[in-house]
Amino acid sequence: MLYGLWHGEFGHDWYALRAIGALLTAFLIAALGGVPLVAWLRRKGIGEQTDKTPIEDEELVEQIRAKAGTPTMGGLLIAAAFLPACLLWGRLSDRSLWLGIGCFVALGALGMVDDWKKLTGRGHKQRGLKVRYKLLIQGAVGCALGAAVVAGLAPEAVHRSSASLLSIPWFTLSGGLLAVVWFALVIATMSNAVNVTDGLDGLAGGLTVIALVPLGVAAAGERSELCVHCGALGGAVLGFLRYNRHPARLFMGDTGSLAIGGSLGLLALLTYRELLLPLIGFVFLVEFGSVVLQVLWFKATGRRILPIAPVHHIFQKKGWPETQIVARFLIVGVLAAGSALLLM
């Protein structure tokens, strides 16, 4: 919305400055809007139901039980800050910006349905949507976004033709079905990775802000409108962290984690940095990988390869304070993201 005035006045796009404007706008909305949202969620009784957490370890169950009743679905706050900031500072004629908004809204809606089913005791074992259904919808969203890019519906996001949309050093996914599948795989993986990591106060949010730094730099380097997306999402999550830092007064829930993870995957794809995701989202992917490994190993052998998954629960079982686990994971995230920046 402000793009037209800004561009008409200065004659330049000023991607980085508009990204900073989006960051500050989203931060203020989230930081100020959290107070009434938390109060409203408490009045409505929309709080974390720790008995729905699929953990069998009694010691961990006791730790988690202390968080029962904490307002959840904080992804609503992130969305309420992210979307206006994008619309205010973004160039609305840029279809890549709308792809990012569409990804966030679609996966956020999926997470909201999942959260609501948990809160109302519906769904699979009263724990929300079945995993396979979530995966199918995440994959469908990724396919739709990939198809849109391959079809040229977001030309501002790509500087190469769809015939060489995804150039990867050891093989090339040509435009078409393979590229669409690649989008689905990356977006679904990151969406679930952030969801799995969201188990300790401030962990998923802090790692999101860290991951957005190299992605924002990549978007600015490509002179892409996606840097406004990065700024808006970073500001929204920073404002949310005011209420999510330990001891958390608000949890993001699947409403936030699925949307954030999908957005990180899409940003990496559209800035051609998906091969750096193992560094940019290192902790996210380690957490997710531990869960996948645990499930596959158990199905194959009937035994567990890890004491418990995801990884942060292992350190909880060792008796580490939650704040110490979060702090050390964030340090690892900074080092990994910094390495990604150097490789850029």
C-alpha positions as CSV (number, residue, x, y, z in Angstrom):
1,M,0.0,0.0,0.0
2,L,2.8,2.4,0.9
3,Y,4.9,1.2,-2.0
4,G,3.1,3.4,-4.5
5,L,3.7,6.6,-2.4
6,W,7.3,5.5,-1.5
7,H,8.2,4.6,-5.1
8,G,6.6,7.8,-6.5
9,E,8.5,10.0,-4.1
10,F,11.9,8.4,-4.3
11,G,11.9,6.6,-7.6
12,H,13.5,3.5,-6.1
13,D,12.1,0.3,-4.6
14,W,14.2,0.4,-1.4
15,Y,13.6,-3.3,-0.6
16,A,15.7,-3.3,2.6
17,L,14.1,-0.1,4.0
18,R,10.6,-1.4,3.3
19,A,11.5,-4.7,5.0
20,I,12.6,-2.8,8.1
21,G,9.4,-0.8,8.0
22,A,7.4,-4.1,7.8
23,L,9.5,-5.5,10.7
24,L,8.8,-2.6,13.0
25,T,5.1,-2.5,12.0
26,A,4.6,-6.2,12.7
27,F,6.6,-6.0,15.9
28,L,4.4,-3.2,17.3
29,I,1.2,-4.9,16.3
30,A,2.2,-8.2,17.9
31,A,3.8,-6.6,21.0
32,L,0.8,-4.5,21.7
33,G,-1.9,-6.9,20.5
34,G,-0.8,-9.7,22.7
35,V,-2.3,-8.3,25.8
36,P,-5.9,-8.3,24.7
37,L,-5.5,-11.6,22.8
38,V,-4.1,-13.4,25.9
39,A,-6.9,-12.0,28.0
40,W,-9.5,-13.0,25.5
41,L,-8.1,-16.6,25.2
42,R,-8.2,-16.9,29.0
43,R,-11.8,-15.8,29.1
44,K,-12.7,-18.3,26.4
45,G,-10.7,-21.1,28.1
46,I,-8.5,-21.7,25.1
47,G,-5.5,-23.1,26.9
48,E,-3.0,-25.8,26.4
49,Q,-4.3,-29.3,27.2
50,T,-1.1,-31.1,28.3
51,D,-2.9,-34.4,28.6
52,K,-3.1,-34.4,24.8
53,T,0.7,-34.4,24.5
54,P,1.8,-37.8,23.2
55,I,4.6,-38.4,25.8
56,E,4.8,-41.5,27.9
57,D,7.7,-40.5,30.1
58,E,6.3,-39.7,33.6
59,E,9.0,-37.2,34.5
60,L,8.4,-35.2,31.4
61,V,4.7,-35.4,31.7
62,E,5.0,-33.8,35.2
63,Q,7.1,-31.0,33.7
64,I,4.6,-30.4,30.9
65,R,1.6,-30.6,33.2
66,A,2.8,-27.4,34.9
67,K,2.0,-25.5,31.6
68,A,-1.6,-26.7,31.5
69,G,-4.1,-23.9,30.8
70,T,-1.5,-21.5,29.2
71,P,-3.3,-19.8,26.3
72,T,-2.5,-21.3,22.9
73,M,-3.2,-20.6,19.2
74,G,-0.8,-17.7,19.5
75,G,-0.3,-18.1,15.7
76,L,-3.3,-15.8,15.5
77,L,-1.3,-13.0,17.0
78,I,1.6,-13.7,14.5
79,A,-0.9,-13.7,11.6
80,A,-2.6,-10.5,12.8
81,A,0.8,-8.7,12.7
82,F,2.4,-10.4,9.7
83,L,-0.5,-9.9,7.2
84,P,-1.1,-6.1,7.7
85,A,2.7,-5.4,7.6
86,C,3.0,-7.3,4.3
87,L,0.0,-5.4,2.8
88,L,1.2,-2.1,4.1
89,W,4.8,-2.2,3.0
90,G,4.8,-4.7,0.1
91,R,4.4,-4.1,-3.6
92,L,0.9,-5.5,-4.1
93,S,1.4,-6.1,-7.8
94,D,4.2,-8.5,-7.0
95,R,2.8,-12.0,-7.2
96,S,5.6,-13.6,-5.2
97,L,4.5,-11.6,-2.2
98,W,1.0,-13.1,-2.6
99,L,2.5,-16.6,-2.9
100,G,4.1,-16.0,0.5
101,I,0.9,-14.7,2.0
102,G,-1.1,-17.6,0.5
103,C,1.4,-20.2,2.0
104,F,1.2,-18.6,5.4
105,V,-2.6,-18.4,5.4
106,A,-3.2,-21.9,4.1
107,L,-0.9,-23.7,6.5
108,G,-2.0,-21.4,9.4
109,A,-5.6,-22.4,8.6
110,L,-4.6,-26.1,8.7
111,G,-2.9,-25.5,12.1
112,M,-5.9,-23.7,13.4
113,V,-8.2,-26.6,12.6
114,D,-5.7,-29.0,14.2
115,D,-5.5,-26.8,17.4
116,W,-9.3,-26.5,17.6
117,K,-9.8,-30.2,17.3
118,K,-7.3,-30.8,20.1
119,L,-9.0,-28.2,22.3
120,T,-12.5,-29.7,21.7
121,G,-11.4,-33.3,22.1
122,R,-12.0,-34.2,18.5
123,G,-10.0,-35.9,15.9
124,H,-7.7,-38.9,16.1
125,K,-7.5,-40.1,19.7
126,Q,-8.7,-36.6,20.7
127,R,-5.4,-35.2,19.6
128,G,-6.4,-33.3,16.4
129,L,-5.9,-34.3,12.8
130,K,-4.3,-37.5,11.8
131,V,-0.7,-37.1,10.8
132,R,-1.4,-38.5,7.3
133,Y,-4.1,-35.9,6.7
134,K,-1.8,-33.1,7.8
135,L,0.9,-34.4,5.5
136,L,-1.5,-34.6,2.6
137,I,-2.7,-31.1,3.0
138,Q,0.8,-29.7,3.5
139,G,1.9,-31.5,0.4
140,A,-1.1,-30.2,-1.5
141,V,-0.2,-26.6,-0.5
142,G,3.4,-27.2,-1.6
143,C,2.3,-28.6,-4.9
144,A,0.0,-25.7,-5.5
145,L,2.7,-23.2,-4.8
146,G,5.2,-25.1,-7.0
147,A,2.7,-25.3,-9.8
148,A,2.1,-21.6,-9.6
149,V,5.8,-20.8,-9.9
150,V,6.4,-23.3,-12.7
151,A,3.4,-21.8,-14.6
152,G,5.0,-18.4,-14.3
153,L,2.4,-16.9,-12.0
154,A,5.2,-15.4,-9.9
155,P,7.7,-14.1,-12.4
156,E,9.0,-11.5,-10.0
157,A,10.2,-14.3,-7.7
158,V,12.3,-16.1,-10.3
159,H,15.1,-14.8,-12.5
160,R,15.5,-18.0,-14.5
161,S,13.0,-19.6,-16.8
162,S,10.8,-22.4,-15.6
163,A,12.9,-24.8,-17.7
164,S,15.7,-24.5,-15.2
165,L,13.7,-23.5,-12.2
166,L,15.6,-25.4,-9.7
167,S,19.3,-25.7,-10.5
168,I,21.0,-28.0,-8.0
169,P,24.7,-28.8,-8.3
170,W,24.4,-32.5,-8.7
171,F,21.2,-32.7,-10.6
172,T,18.6,-30.5,-12.1
173,L,14.9,-30.6,-11.6
174,S,13.3,-29.3,-14.7
175,G,10.2,-27.2,-14.7
176,G,7.1,-29.5,-14.4
177,L,6.1,-32.4,-12.1
178,L,9.5,-32.9,-10.4
179,A,9.8,-29.2,-9.5
180,V,6.2,-29.3,-8.1
181,V,7.1,-32.4,-6.0
182,W,10.3,-30.7,-4.8
183,F,8.3,-27.7,-3.6
184,A,5.9,-30.0,-1.7
185,L,8.7,-31.9,-0.1
186,V,10.6,-28.8,1.1
187,I,7.5,-26.9,2.4
188,A,6.0,-29.9,4.1
189,T,9.3,-30.8,5.7
190,M,9.9,-27.3,7.1
191,S,6.3,-27.0,8.2
192,N,6.6,-30.1,10.3
193,A,10.1,-29.3,11.5
194,V,9.0,-26.1,13.1
195,N,5.9,-27.8,14.5
196,V,8.1,-30.5,16.2
197,T,10.5,-28.0,17.6
198,D,7.8,-25.9,19.2
199,G,8.0,-27.6,22.6
200,L,9.9,-25.2,24.8
201,D,9.3,-21.6,25.7
202,G,10.8,-19.3,23.1
203,L,12.6,-22.1,21.2
204,A,10.7,-22.2,17.8
205,G,10.2,-18.4,17.8
206,G,13.8,-17.6,18.5
207,L,15.1,-20.1,15.9
208,T,12.6,-18.6,13.4
209,V,14.1,-15.1,13.8
210,I,17.6,-16.5,13.4
211,A,16.7,-18.4,10.2
212,L,15.0,-15.3,8.7
213,V,18.3,-13.4,8.8
214,P,20.1,-15.3,6.0
215,L,16.8,-15.7,4.1
216,G,16.2,-11.9,4.3
217,V,19.8,-11.3,3.1
218,A,19.2,-13.7,0.2
219,A,15.9,-12.0,-0.8
220,A,17.5,-8.5,-0.6
221,G,20.4,-9.8,-2.8
222,E,17.9,-11.0,-5.4
223,R,16.1,-7.6,-5.1
224,S,13.0,-9.6,-4.3
225,E,9.8,-8.5,-2.6
226,L,10.3,-11.5,-0.4
227,C,12.6,-9.4,1.8
228,V,9.4,-7.6,2.9
229,H,7.9,-11.0,3.8
230,C,11.0,-11.8,5.9
231,G,10.8,-8.5,7.7
232,A,7.1,-8.8,8.4
233,L,7.4,-12.4,9.6
234,G,10.5,-11.6,11.7
235,G,8.8,-8.6,13.4
236,A,5.6,-10.6,14.1
237,V,7.6,-13.4,15.7
238,L,9.7,-11.0,17.7
239,G,6.6,-9.3,19.1
240,F,5.1,-12.8,19.9
241,L,8.3,-13.7,21.8
242,R,7.4,-11.0,24.3
243,Y,4.6,-13.4,25.5
244,N,6.3,-16.7,24.6
245,R,9.6,-16.3,26.5
246,H,10.0,-18.3,29.7
247,P,7.7,-18.6,31.5
248,A,5.4,-18.4,28.5
249,R,2.1,-16.6,28.7
250,L,1.1,-17.7,25.2
251,F,1.9,-20.7,23.0
252,M,1.9,-20.4,19.2
253,G,0.3,-23.8,18.7
254,D,0.0,-25.5,15.3
255,T,-1.7,-22.3,14.0
256,G,1.7,-20.6,14.2
257,S,4.2,-23.3,13.8
258,L,2.9,-24.9,10.6
259,A,2.5,-21.5,8.9
260,I,6.0,-20.3,10.0
261,G,7.7,-23.6,8.9
262,G,6.0,-23.5,5.5
263,S,7.0,-19.9,5.0
264,L,10.6,-20.6,5.7
265,G,10.6,-23.4,3.2
266,L,9.0,-21.3,0.5
267,L,11.4,-18.4,1.2
268,A,14.3,-20.7,0.7
269,L,12.9,-22.1,-2.5
270,L,12.1,-18.7,-4.1
271,T,15.5,-17.3,-3.2
272,Y,17.3,-20.4,-4.4
273,R,18.7,-21.2,-1.0
274,E,17.0,-24.5,-0.3
275,L,20.3,-26.3,-0.4
276,L,21.4,-24.1,2.6
277,L,18.3,-25.1,4.6
278,P,20.2,-27.8,6.5
279,L,22.3,-24.8,7.9
280,I,19.6,-22.1,8.0
281,G,17.2,-24.4,9.8
282,F,19.7,-26.7,11.3
283,V,18.1,-27.2,14.8
284,F,14.6,-27.5,13.2
285,L,15.7,-30.3,10.9
286,V,17.7,-32.1,13.7
287,E,14.6,-32.0,15.9
288,F,12.4,-33.3,13.0
289,G,14.9,-35.8,11.9
290,S,15.1,-37.3,15.4
291,V,11.3,-37.9,15.4
292,V,11.4,-39.4,11.9
293,L,14.3,-41.7,12.8
294,Q,12.6,-42.8,16.1
295,V,9.3,-43.7,14.3
296,L,11.0,-45.5,11.4
297,W,13.3,-47.4,13.6
298,F,10.5,-48.5,16.0
299,K,8.4,-49.7,13.1
300,A,11.3,-51.6,11.6
301,T,12.6,-53.2,14.8
302,G,10.1,-52.7,17.6
303,R,12.7,-50.8,19.6
304,R,13.6,-47.1,20.1
305,I,16.9,-45.9,18.8
306,L,16.7,-42.7,21.0
307,P,15.7,-42.4,24.6
308,I,12.9,-40.0,23.5
309,A,12.2,-37.7,20.6
310,P,12.4,-34.9,19.6
311,V,16.0,-34.1,20.8
312,H,15.1,-31.3,23.3
313,H,13.2,-33.9,25.4
314,I,16.5,-35.8,25.8
315,F,18.1,-32.9,27.6
316,Q,14.9,-32.4,29.7
317,K,15.3,-36.0,30.9
318,K,18.9,-35.2,31.8
319,G,17.6,-32.5,34.1
320,W,18.7,-29.5,32.1
321,P,16.6,-26.4,32.9
322,E,14.4,-25.3,30.1
323,T,16.0,-21.9,29.7
324,Q,19.4,-23.6,29.4
325,I,18.3,-25.9,26.7
326,V,16.7,-23.0,24.7
327,A,19.7,-20.8,25.1
328,R,22.1,-23.5,23.9
329,F,19.9,-24.5,21.0
330,L,19.7,-20.8,19.9
331,I,23.5,-20.5,20.0
332,V,23.7,-23.6,17.7
333,G,21.1,-22.0,15.5
334,V,23.1,-18.7,15.3
335,L,26.3,-20.6,14.4
336,A,24.6,-22.6,11.7
337,A,22.8,-19.6,10.2
338,G,26.1,-17.7,10.3
339,S,27.8,-20.4,8.4
340,A,25.0,-20.2,5.8
341,L,25.6,-16.5,5.4
342,L,29.3,-17.1,4.9
343,L,28.5,-19.7,2.2
344,M,26.3,-17.2,0.4
